[in-house]
Amino acid sequence: MQQAPRSMKKHLIKLNSEDFCKITEDILQKGHLLRFRANGRSMAPTIIDGDIVTITPPAADLIRTGTIVLHRSPDSLHPLLHRIVGIKHKNGAVVIFTRGDIFCGHTERITTDDILGIAVEVTRRGKTKKLNSLRQRLHGRLRTARQNFRALARNLIN
């Protein structure tokens, strides 16, 4: 794990969700990396509130089950950082299902156009961890399978 640069704190700015989406899209469309402080708990324990997440521009070969993507929320402009839990090809279109690691039930249904970028690193307490390694992707797939099993079991019980 690498140490995060101390000078990074000087470059943090706060944005509302709409401005964040616009700036993020502009930066990533130009091929640059983006780093931001995560806000929320939906991706715990992989990404927790306050972690610094590095995002790369979206690439077709990285859009697969287990990948963590930054995408527009289907019902609003605010961005979500969630894991791809399923991909379906329907009538020539690609439908992608995402969900936070901490949630067992609710999934977002998005398209590739909704994806702003791919999460590739997370920095916590000065240590950086790669998110797109084979180990991390397998870990994500196992977490997704466990959530799906729990949701199925809950539906069978009720």
N, C-alpha and C positions, 0 to 999 in steps of 0.2 A: 504494500500500500504506500502511496505517495503522500507527502505532506502538502496541504493546500497553501498557496501563497498568502502571507500575512497581509499583503497590500490589497487583497481582494475586498476587505471590509470597506475600504475607501470608495469602492465602485458600486456599492449597493444603493438602489433607488427603489422607492415604493410606487407602484402603479395600480390603478383600478383594473378590473378584469378585462374590460373592453380595450383599454390602451395596451395592456400586456399582450393580448392576442394580436393586435395590429403590429406592435413593435417586434414581437417574436416572429411573426410571419415574414416581415420585411428582412430581419436579420438572417433567418434561415434560408429564405429564397435566394439570398446573395451568397449562400454557401458557407456562412460563418457558423461557429459554435455559439451557444448561448448557455450561460450559467445563471441560475436563479435559486432563491431560497424557497424550499418547499413549505407550503402552508396547509396544514390539515393532517389527518391520521389515516386516511383511507388506504394508504399503501404500506402501513406498518406490518411487519417490522423491517421490510426492505428499505423503505424511505419513510422517515418520520419528520414531524414538524420541525423546521429549522435546518434540515439537511440542505446542502448545496447540490443541485442536480445539474449535470451537463447534458445538453440536448444537441443532437446533430440534425441536419436537414433530413427529411424522410427519404428513404431509399427502398425501392420495391423489394429487394432481397432481404431487408431487415423486418419487413412487415409480415410477421408470422406469430403463431401461438406462442405465448410466453414472453414476447417482447413488451417492454413498457413504453407507451407512447404518450406524448402530450397532444391532446386533441380538444377541439371545440366541443362543448356540451351540446347534445342533440336538441335540447329545449331552451338554450340560452347562449349568450356569448362568452360565458366564463369558461376558462380552460380547465381541463381535468388531466391528471397524470395517472393513468391506469394501465393495467396489463391486458394484452389481447388474450382473450380466453376462447375465441372461436372465430373462424373465417368461413363464410359460405359464398359460393358462386351461384348466382341466381339470375337467369335471363340475361346473361352477359355482364351483369353488374357484380361487384364485390361488396358483400356486407360483412362488416367487422363487428365483433362483440367484445366489449371491454368491461372490466370490473376492477374495483380496488381490491387489494389483497385481504383486507380485513372484512369485506362484505361477502356473505354467502349467497345472497339471492339476486339482488338487482344488477342488471347488466345494461350498459348503454349500447345502442345500435348505431353505428357510424359508417361512413364510407371513407375511402382513401383520401378524398378531398377534405375531410374534417381533420385529418392528422396534420399537426403542425410540425412535429419532429419526433425523434427517437431518443429516449433516455439511455445514455451510454455509461455514465459514471455518477456516483453519489459520494459526497464528502461529508463525513461526520467526525467531529472532534479532531480535525486536522488529518484524518486518514481517508484516502480515496479508494473506492472499490469499483471495479468494472462491472457493469450490469449486462453487457452483451456477451460475456464469456459463455462457453458451453455449460459450465457448472451452474452459472446463474440462470441460464435459460431452462435447464433441466429442473432446477429448484423451483422456478416459476411454474413450470408445467405440473410438477407434483403438487404444488399449493393449489393450482387451479383444479386438478383432479380431485383433491381432497374436499375443496369447497363444493364442487358439483355433486360428489357423493353425499355430503352432509345435507345439501338442499334436497336431493332425491329422497334421502332417508326421512327428512322432515315432512316432505309431501306424502310419503307412504304412511307415516304415523298419523298425520292429521286427516 
